[in-house]
Amino acid sequence: MNLRCGEEGTVDGGPGEIKTRVVKFGSMKSSEASDLRSREICNTLCDMRNAVTIRLDQDLDRMLDEFCRRSKRKRSEVVRDALRRQLSLMTFEQLRHKAMPFAEARGFLTDEDVFKAVS
């Protein structure tokens, strides 16, 4: 989004919105500019704690762009969903790894053993 001095706008920030106002510091008194700078720095730090920067190779970037174009979804939305799914899968695998010794001690050696017991 391109804003001119004095304009306000809203930027899509995923689950929330980021409101911004463009100002020209030179036209303010120094105390007003200092106060505004400190508030903007605070807002930036608070908003940026949820930002992640990743580097993609060309193939992955091309795949992401193509998928977003076909699905009409934003890149950030697709990346958040993919990260959420991957973290859920990794959490499940960690829990499964922790539970395996207890399951094996009770005779559950394979997924089929578990399915037989619960079916």
ABEGO torsion letter per residue (X at the ends): XBBBBGBBBBBBAEABBBBBBBBBAAABBAAAAAAAAAAAAAAAAAAAAABBBBBBBAAAAAAAAAAAAAAGBBAAAAAAAAAAAAAAAAAAAAAAAAAAAAAAAAGBABAAAAAAAAX
